[in-house]
Amino acid sequence: MGSYDVSDESPERRFRTLFISDVHLGARGSQADLLLDFLRYHDADTIYLVGDIVDGWALKSSWHWPQSHNDLVQKLLRKARKGAKVIYIPGNHDEFLRNYYGTHFGGIDVVENTVHTGVDGKRYLVIHGDIFDLVVQNARWLAHLGDKAYDFAIQMNRFVNFFRRMFKVPYWSLSQWAKQKVKNAVNYIGAFEQALAAEARRHDADGVICGHIHYAVIRDEAGIRYINCGDWVESCTALVEHDDGHFEIITWADQARKPAQVPQVAARAA
């Protein structure tokens, strides 16, 4: 990817559009430092924040706001001041911002959902996606319980991978392994994708761009292009639209500071 001495003023790569979701600032599992590093090397004319950027659920249970989280907020505000169009679509973890639809603060527009028009004229519904999660809508206590279980899995991941790094063994995801082995999780992901594709169709859109389940993917679903941004808790993925119109999921590697292949990351219904 080039020199490590790239300044904030001149990132190496610039895209037409950048989509980021599920950063979970305020949660101990958030890898805000990696996203901050990613944003030093990448910029875009338009930036969509596709929900769960701030984790209000985590902040309610225990306050956790290290300097890297504050730095990331300042970085996004600075990009808006420098001319990037920044659009924030709140999710369920930052649902407190849903009281501010239609407002504009610090150069950032807060909206319920929006439609992004690609270079080729195709229309993409941009939405977080939690309203199509029956667990979140109808059993919030179960969603909070699942959230705690996911956090535990992330902590176990760190413990296991600490020793794997000592022996120079590649990263291994406990939550990914568990979700791939559980049939209900696979079925949940499929049902979520189908529901979002149907919603895009109701908006007369050609595709949908969402977050929520922490599963980065680009695929066609019943004639609709379904794209999920992934997350910045475990997989550290961002969706970009190049100037020629094609979409790409970038996984930001920890040490190499270069894009890596997109893994089959763990889904999270929270």
Backbone hydrogen bonds in HBPLUS format (Angstrom, degrees):
<---DONOR---> <-ACCEPTOR-->    atom                        ^
c    i                          cat <-CA-CA->   ^        H-A-AA   ^      H-
h    n   atom  resd res      DA  || num        DHA   H-A  angle D-A-AA Bond
n    s   type  num  typ     dist DA aas  dist angle  dist       angle   num
A0010-SER N   A0007-SER O   3.21 MM   3  5.47 150.9  2.30 104.3 112.0     1
A0013-ARG N   A0041-TYR O   3.03 MM  28  6.29 166.2  2.05 154.2 158.7     2
A0043-ASP N   A0013-ARG O   2.95 MM  30  6.43 140.3  2.11 148.5 160.1     3
A0015-PHE N   A0043-ASP O   2.84 MM  28  6.23 156.9  1.89 141.6 147.1     4
A0045-ASP N   A0015-PHE O   3.21 MM  30  6.79 142.8  2.35 149.8 157.6     5
A0016-ARG N   A0241-GLU O   2.98 MM 225  5.64 135.6  2.18 155.9 169.2     6
A0046-THR N   A0016-ARG O   3.27 MM  30  6.55 143.2  2.41 137.4 148.0     7
A0017-THR N   A0241-GLU O   3.31 MM 224  4.96 159.0  2.35 134.4 137.1     8
A0241-GLU N   A0017-THR O   2.85 MM 224  4.96 159.3  1.89 145.3 145.8     9
A0018-LEU N   A0046-THR O   2.90 MM  28  6.32 151.2  1.98 155.4 164.9    10
A0048-TYR N   A0018-LEU O   2.79 MM  30  6.21 164.1  1.81 165.0 169.7    11
A0019-PHE N   A0239-LEU O   2.76 MM 220  4.99 164.8  1.78 160.2 159.3    12
A0239-LEU N   A0019-PHE O   3.07 MM 220  4.99 164.2  2.09 151.1 152.2    13
A0020-ILE N   A0048-TYR O   2.92 MM  28  6.27 162.8  1.95 165.5 170.7    14
A0050-VAL N   A0020-ILE O   2.65 MM  30  5.85 154.2  1.72 153.0 159.3    15
A0022-ASP N   A0051-GLY O   2.88 MM  29  6.03 164.9  1.90 168.2 168.4    16
A0232-TRP N   A0022-ASP O   2.97 MM 210  6.08 163.9  2.00 144.2 139.0    17
A0023-VAL N   A0052-ASP O   3.07 MM  29  6.27 117.9  2.47 118.6 134.3    18
A0024-HIS N   A0052-ASP O   2.91 MM  28  5.62 165.4  1.93 151.6 154.7    19
A0027-ALA N   A0024-HIS O   3.04 MM   3  5.66 159.4  2.08 137.8 139.7    20
A0025-LEU N   A0053-ILE O   2.80 MM  28  6.06 176.6  1.80 143.4 142.8    21
A0055-ASP N   A0025-LEU O   2.75 MM  30  5.48 175.7  1.76 150.2 148.7    22
A0030-SER N   A0027-ALA O   3.19 MM   3  5.58 163.0  2.22 111.7 116.8    23
A0031-GLN N   A0232-TRP O   2.88 MM 201  5.63 170.1  1.89 163.5 161.2    24
A0034-LEU N   A0031-GLN O   3.08 MM   3  5.55 130.3  2.34 107.3 118.8    25
A0035-LEU N   A0031-GLN O   3.28 MM   4  6.73 155.8  2.34 147.7 154.6    26
A0036-LEU N   A0032-ALA O   2.83 MM   4  6.01 158.7  1.87 151.8 158.1    27
A0037-ASP N   A0033-ASP O   3.02 MM   4  6.20 151.5  2.11 136.8 144.3    28
A0038-PHE N   A0034-LEU O   2.86 MM   4  6.11 153.8  1.93 144.7 152.3    29
A0039-LEU N   A0035-LEU O   2.87 MM   4  6.14 157.1  1.93 152.9 158.1    30
A0040-ARG N   A0036-LEU O   3.17 MM   4  6.43 127.7  2.45 137.2 150.0    31
A0040-ARG N   A0037-ASP O   3.17 MM   3  5.19 138.5  2.36  96.5 108.2    32
A0041-TYR N   A0038-PHE O   3.06 MM   3  5.44 143.2  2.20 106.2 116.5    33
A0042-HIS N   A0038-PHE O   3.04 MM   4  6.17 120.6  2.41 140.7 157.1    34
A0085-LYS N   A0045-ASP O   2.94 MM  40  6.33 166.6  1.96 154.5 153.6    35
A0047-ILE N   A0085-LYS O   2.74 MM  38  6.10 163.0  1.77 158.7 162.9    36
A0087-ILE N   A0047-ILE O   2.89 MM  40  6.32 160.4  1.93 161.3 167.5    37
A0049-LEU N   A0087-ILE O   2.75 MM  38  6.05 168.8  1.76 164.3 166.0    38
A0089-ILE N   A0049-LEU O   2.85 MM  40  6.02 175.8  1.85 169.5 168.1    39
A0059-LEU N   A0055-ASP O   3.15 MM   4  6.42 160.9  2.18 149.5 155.1    40
A0056-GLY N   A0093-HIS O   2.74 MM  37  5.36 145.3  1.86 134.4 142.4    41
A0060-LYS N   A0056-GLY O   3.05 MM   4  6.13 140.7  2.21 141.0 149.7    42
A0061-SER N   A0058-ALA O   3.17 MM   3  5.38 125.6  2.48  99.4 112.3    43
A0062-SER N   A0058-ALA O   3.05 MM   4  6.31 162.6  2.08 158.2 162.9    44
A0069-HIS N   A0066-PRO O   3.05 MM   3  5.61 136.7  2.25 112.5 122.9    45
A0070-ASN N   A0066-PRO O   3.44 MM   4  6.90 156.6  2.50 148.3 154.5    46
A0071-ASP N   A0067-GLN O   2.80 MM   4  6.05 158.1  1.85 155.4 162.6    47
A0072-LEU N   A0068-SER O   3.02 MM   4  6.13 146.6  2.13 136.7 144.5    48
A0073-VAL N   A0069-HIS O   3.21 MM   4  6.50 159.7  2.25 146.4 150.6    49
A0074-GLN N   A0070-ASN O   3.03 MM   4  6.31 162.5  2.07 151.1 155.9    50
A0075-LYS N   A0071-ASP O   2.85 MM   4  6.07 146.1  1.96 142.2 152.2    51
A0076-LEU N   A0072-LEU O   3.04 MM   4  6.34 158.8  2.08 153.2 156.8    52
A0077-LEU N   A0073-VAL O   3.02 MM   4  6.28 162.0  2.05 151.6 156.9    53
A0078-ARG N   A0074-GLN O   2.86 MM   4  5.98 148.6  1.96 142.6 151.7    54
A0079-LYS N   A0075-LYS O   2.99 MM   4  6.27 150.5  2.07 145.3 152.8    55
A0080-ALA N   A0076-LEU O   3.07 MM   4  6.38 152.1  2.15 145.0 152.3    56
A0081-ARG N   A0077-LEU O   2.97 MM   4  6.27 155.1  2.03 146.0 152.7    57
A0082-LYS N   A0078-ARG O   2.97 MM   4  6.18 141.3  2.13 142.9 153.4    58
A0084-ALA N   A0079-LYS O   3.05 MM   5  5.67 156.9  2.10 156.8 149.4    59
A0083-GLY N   A0080-ALA O   3.11 MM   3  5.34 162.5  2.14 107.4 112.0    60
A0109-ASP N   A0086-VAL O   3.04 MM  23  6.45 165.1  2.07 157.8 156.9    61
A0088-TYR N   A0109-ASP O   2.70 MM  21  5.90 175.6  1.70 170.4 171.9    62
A0111-VAL N   A0088-TYR O   2.99 MM  23  6.31 159.8  2.03 159.0 164.8    63
A0097-LEU N   A0094-ASP O   3.11 MM   3  6.04 165.4  2.14 122.9 126.7    64
A0098-ARG N   A0095-GLU O   2.86 MM   3  5.23 160.0  1.90 113.0 119.9    65
A0100-TYR N   A0097-LEU O   2.94 MM   3  5.42 160.8  1.98 116.8 120.8    66
A0103-THR N   A0100-TYR O   3.04 MM   3  5.61 152.9  2.12 142.8 141.8    67
A0102-GLY N   A0110-VAL O   2.76 MM   8  5.71 154.9  1.82 162.8 163.4    68
A0110-VAL N   A0103-THR O   3.09 MM   7  5.68 166.9  2.10 161.3 162.2    69
A0105-PHE N   A0108-ILE O   2.95 MM   3  5.30 155.6  2.01 152.4 151.1    70
A0108-ILE N   A0105-PHE O   2.90 MM   3  5.30 158.0  1.95 115.0 122.4    71
A0114-THR N   A0126-VAL O   3.20 MM  12  5.33 157.8  2.25 142.6 149.0    72
A0126-VAL N   A0114-THR O   2.76 MM  12  5.33 174.7  1.76 163.1 161.9    73
A0116-HIS N   A0124-TYR O   2.76 MM   8  5.03 163.5  1.79 152.0 150.8    74
A0124-TYR N   A0116-HIS O   2.75 MM   8  5.03 155.1  1.81 147.4 156.0    75
A0118-GLY N   A0122-LYS O   2.81 MM   4  5.30 167.8  1.82 162.1 162.6    76
A0121-GLY N   A0118-GLY O   2.99 MM   3  5.16 161.4  2.02 110.3 114.5    77
A0206-ASP N   A0123-ARG O   2.70 MM  83  5.27 142.2  1.84 138.3 150.6    78
A0207-GLY N   A0123-ARG O   3.12 MM  84  6.47 132.5  2.36 151.2 154.6    79
A0125-LEU N   A0207-GLY O   2.88 MM  82  6.26 155.5  1.94 149.4 142.3    80
A0209-ILE N   A0125-LEU O   2.73 MM  84  6.10 159.6  1.77 160.7 163.0    81
A0127-ILE N   A0209-ILE O   3.04 MM  82  6.44 157.6  2.09 160.6 167.7    82
A0211-GLY N   A0128-HIS O   3.04 MM  83  5.12 170.0  2.05 133.6 135.5    83
A0132-PHE N   A0129-GLY O   3.06 MM   3  5.77 164.6  2.09 120.5 125.4    84
A0133-ASP N   A0130-ASP O   2.92 MM   3  5.05 160.9  1.95 115.8 116.5    85
A0137-GLN N   A0133-ASP O   3.07 MM   4  6.34 163.8  2.10 155.5 160.5    86
A0138-ASN N   A0134-LEU O   2.84 MM   4  5.61 159.2  1.88 143.8 149.5    87
A0139-ALA N   A0135-VAL O   2.89 MM   4  5.02 144.1  2.02 130.7 137.8    88
A0142-LEU N   A0139-ALA O   2.96 MM   3  5.37 126.0  2.26 106.5 120.1    89
A0143-ALA N   A0139-ALA O   3.08 MM   4  6.49 147.7  2.18 146.2 156.2    90
A0144-HIS N   A0140-ARG O   2.90 MM   4  6.20 156.8  1.96 152.0 157.1    91
A0145-LEU N   A0141-TRP O   2.99 MM   4  6.20 149.7  2.08 138.3 146.9    92
A0146-GLY N   A0142-LEU O   2.85 MM   4  6.08 156.1  1.91 145.4 151.7    93
A0147-ASP N   A0143-ALA O   2.90 MM   4  6.12 143.8  2.03 140.9 151.3    94
A0148-LYS N   A0144-HIS O   3.08 MM   4  6.40 151.1  2.16 145.2 151.3    95
A0149-ALA N   A0145-LEU O   3.02 MM   4  6.35 155.8  2.08 147.0 154.0    96
A0150-TYR N   A0146-GLY O   2.92 MM   4  6.14 153.0  1.99 146.5 153.4    97
A0151-ASP N   A0147-ASP O   3.02 MM   4  6.29 157.6  2.07 145.7 151.5    98
A0152-PHE N   A0148-LYS O   2.98 MM   4  6.26 151.5  2.06 146.0 153.7    99
A0153-ALA N   A0149-ALA O   2.99 MM   4  6.30 152.6  2.06 144.4 151.7   100
A0154-ILE N   A0150-TYR O   2.93 MM   4  6.28 151.2  2.02 150.4 158.4   101
A0155-GLN N   A0151-ASP O   3.00 MM   4  6.31 155.1  2.07 146.7 153.0   102
A0156-MET N   A0152-PHE O   2.94 MM   4  6.23 156.0  2.00 149.5 156.3   103
A0157-ASN N   A0153-ALA O   2.82 MM   4  6.06 147.7  1.93 142.7 152.4   104
A0158-ARG N   A0154-ILE O   3.07 MM   4  6.39 155.5  2.13 147.5 152.4   105
A0159-PHE N   A0155-GLN O   3.12 MM   4  6.43 155.6  2.18 144.9 151.4   106
A0160-VAL N   A0156-MET O   2.89 MM   4  6.10 172.8  1.89 160.0 160.9   107
A0161-ASN N   A0157-ASN O   2.83 MM   4  5.91 166.4  1.85 154.2 158.7   108
A0162-PHE N   A0158-ARG O   2.93 MM   4  5.92 129.8  2.19 137.8 148.8   109
A0164-ARG N   A0160-VAL O   3.13 MM   4  6.44 149.2  2.23 138.9 148.3   110
A0165-ARG N   A0161-ASN O   2.91 MM   4  5.94 154.4  1.98 139.2 144.2   111
A0166-MET N   A0162-PHE O   3.31 MM   4  6.55 145.0  2.44 133.2 142.0   112
A0167-PHE N   A0163-PHE O   3.24 MM   4  6.57 141.8  2.40 141.9 150.6   113
A0167-PHE N   A0164-ARG O   3.17 MM   3  5.25 128.1  2.45  95.4 108.4   114
A0169-VAL N   A0164-ARG O   2.72 MM   5  4.89 176.1  1.73 147.8 146.8   115
A0168-LYS N   A0165-ARG O   2.97 MM   3  4.63 160.5  2.00 100.7 104.9   116
A0177-TRP N   A0173-SER O   3.05 MM   4  6.19 164.1  2.08 142.9 147.3   117
A0178-ALA N   A0174-LEU O   2.93 MM   4  6.16 161.5  1.97 151.4 156.6   118
A0179-LYS N   A0175-SER O   2.93 MM   4  6.06 166.3  1.95 149.9 153.3   119
A0180-GLN N   A0176-GLN O   3.01 MM   4  6.15 154.1  2.08 151.1 157.9   120
A0181-LYS N   A0177-TRP O   3.20 MM   4  6.35 129.8  2.46 137.5 149.7   121
A0181-LYS N   A0178-ALA O   3.11 MM   3  5.21 136.9  2.31  97.5 109.7   122
A0182-VAL N   A0179-LYS O   3.38 MM   3  5.22 147.0  2.50  93.4 102.3   123
A0185-ALA N   A0182-VAL O   3.12 MM   3  5.47 128.5  2.39 104.8 117.3   124
A0186-VAL N   A0182-VAL O   3.34 MM   4  6.75 157.4  2.39 151.3 156.9   125
A0187-ASN N   A0183-LYS O   2.96 MM   4  6.25 160.0  2.00 154.3 160.2   126
A0188-TYR N   A0184-ASN O   2.85 MM   4  6.01 148.3  1.95 141.0 149.9   127
A0189-ILE N   A0185-ALA O   3.05 MM   4  6.33 161.6  2.08 151.9 155.1   128
A0190-GLY N   A0186-VAL O   3.15 MM   4  6.40 165.3  2.17 149.2 152.9   129
A0191-ALA N   A0187-ASN O   2.94 MM   4  6.16 159.5  1.99 150.2 155.6   130
A0192-PHE N   A0188-TYR O   2.89 MM   4  6.08 157.5  1.94 153.0 159.3   131
A0193-GLU N   A0189-ILE O   3.00 MM   4  6.24 163.7  2.02 154.4 158.0   132
A0194-GLN N   A0190-GLY O   3.06 MM   4  6.26 159.1  2.10 147.2 152.9   133
A0195-ALA N   A0191-ALA O   2.96 MM   4  6.16 156.5  2.02 147.3 153.5   134
A0196-LEU N   A0192-PHE O   3.01 MM   4  6.26 160.7  2.05 153.4 158.2   135
A0197-ALA N   A0193-GLU O   2.95 MM   4  6.12 154.5  2.02 147.0 154.3   136
A0198-ALA N   A0194-GLN O   2.98 MM   4  6.18 153.9  2.05 145.3 152.1   137
A0199-GLU N   A0195-ALA O   3.03 MM   4  6.30 148.7  2.13 142.5 150.9   138
A0200-ALA N   A0196-LEU O   3.00 MM   4  6.26 154.2  2.06 146.6 153.1   139
A0201-ARG N   A0197-ALA O   3.05 MM   4  6.32 153.0  2.13 144.0 151.4   140
A0202-ARG N   A0198-ALA O   3.04 MM   4  6.35 145.1  2.16 141.0 150.2   141
A0203-HIS N   A0199-GLU O   3.15 MM   4  6.48 131.8  2.40 139.0 151.3   142
A0203-HIS N   A0200-ALA O   3.06 MM   3  5.11 134.0  2.28  96.3 109.3   143
A0205-ALA N   A0200-ALA O   2.90 MM   5  5.13 167.0  1.91 153.9 150.9   144
A0204-ASP N   A0201-ARG O   2.99 MM   3  4.93 156.9  2.04 106.9 110.1   145
A0225-ARG N   A0206-ASP O   3.12 MM  19  6.47 167.0  2.14 144.9 143.9   146
A0208-VAL N   A0225-ARG O   2.85 MM  17  6.35 151.8  1.92 164.1 168.1   147
A0227-ILE N   A0208-VAL O   2.91 MM  19  6.12 150.1  2.00 158.2 167.6   148
A0210-CYS N   A0227-ILE O   2.95 MM  17  6.43 156.3  2.01 155.8 163.0   149
A0229-CYS N   A0210-CYS O   2.93 MM  19  6.29 162.9  1.96 164.3 164.6   150
A0213-ILE N   A0211-GLY O   2.97 MM   2  5.96 142.2  2.11 102.5  93.0   151
A0268-ARG N   A0213-ILE O   2.50 MM  55  4.44 142.9  1.62 113.6 125.0   152
A0217-VAL N   A0228-ASN O   3.24 MM  11  5.28 148.7  2.35 125.7 132.6   153
A0228-ASN N   A0217-VAL O   2.88 MM  11  5.28 160.9  1.92 153.2 159.0   154
A0219-ARG N   A0226-TYR O   2.89 MM   7  5.34 166.2  1.90 159.0 163.6   155
A0226-TYR N   A0219-ARG O   2.67 MM   7  5.34 158.4  1.71 168.5 176.5   156
A0221-GLU N   A0224-ILE O   2.65 MM   3  5.07 169.7  1.66 154.4 157.7   157
A0224-ILE N   A0221-GLU O   3.04 MM   3  5.07 154.5  2.11 104.8 112.9   158
A0236-CYS N   A0231-ASP O   2.91 MM   5  5.46 109.2  2.42 121.8 140.6   159
A0237-THR N   A0231-ASP O   2.95 MM   6  5.72 150.8  2.03 150.9 158.2   160
A0252-TRP N   A0236-CYS O   2.96 MM  16  5.83 160.4  2.00 168.3 173.9   161
A0238-ALA N   A0250-ILE O   2.91 MM  12  5.34 150.1  2.00 146.2 155.9   162
A0250-ILE N   A0238-ALA O   2.80 MM  12  5.34 166.8  1.82 164.7 166.9   163
A0240-VAL N   A0248-GLU O   2.85 MM   8  5.39 163.5  1.88 159.4 165.1   164
A0248-GLU N   A0240-VAL O   2.91 MM   8  5.39 150.9  1.99 153.5 160.0   165
A0242-HIS N   A0246-HIS O   2.99 MM   4  5.58 171.0  2.00 160.9 158.1   166
A0245-GLY N   A0242-HIS O   2.91 MM   3  5.26 160.1  1.94 112.0 118.0   167
A0260-ALA N   A0251-THR O   2.86 MM   9  5.18 145.5  1.98 140.3 150.9   168
A0253-ALA N   A0258-LYS O   3.42 MM   5  5.83 163.6  2.45 141.9 146.4   169
